[in-house]
């Protein structure tokens, strides 16, 4: 299911969109798949959940 | 006898007399007729006058010498400016400095493969220099005088690519974090981009920390627990789109127009 939250980061409001079942989300207007998406508010995009499961993507690189 | 103009019943059916094509300005191997009506075969090496060049002068920022695969492996041996300019000038500003461990040059295909690591996996970035007559390959990997005509990013293993940025159709790993505590800045140079790439993973260039509570430090950008600030240089014409595009918008304060970017920004 698509989840959308409003987040205030450093004084700016963003719309944070993600899948609560760990799937890629599709930005319908651009046909682009995202792991998760931050958009300015008001958000001009809509999202839908894809069938593609997000594989294990680490949040940060550890370096070498 | 060559014919360069055909007039039938006072009507010009063919007129080559004002054409400017000549062998030197026609791609090598292609055929045409010049303004005299003579058949010509092109001699111009494609790519020899192209754009998106690897900039030779960038290496002046490298403070050590010579560059070797061993010191490339140790990022701490690089000066920040070397990291910025030494490796950042692939087409579309692909930034692949961190983790670069070496490279090979195939003398037959004239392709360079740079190898770097992410999450214990090796990946290659192939740069096609086959149309680059001025290229010079040095024993330690370096590319000088090279108009890069093609950039090919290979498939990146999912478990090896923690941060993906869809870049003009390519999935590119942007290694942004650093285990060096005092890294002063990272510059992502997208000046060569013709369009705003899609950042398919939020915060792919570094975690944006919420500093609403006046927490320390004020920069707001963190990576691996260390303070990093970043500068994202973009074409002027794309600036407005860039700062509002999905996920890039989190970095809006770090995005600068190319015309306003100076070394002092570092």
Interface residues (C-beta under 8 A of the other chain):
Chain A: X7 X8 X9 X10 X11 X12 X14 X16 X27 X30 X32 X33 X34 X35 X36 X37 X38 X39 X40 X45 X55 X56 X57 X58 X59 X60 X61 X62 X63 X64
Chain B: X73 X75 X98 X99 X101 X117 X118 X119 X158 X159 X161 X162 X163 X164 X166 X175 X176 X177 X178 X179 X198 X200 X201 X202 X207 X208 X210 X211 X212 X220 X223 X224 X244 X246 X247 X249 X250 X252 X253
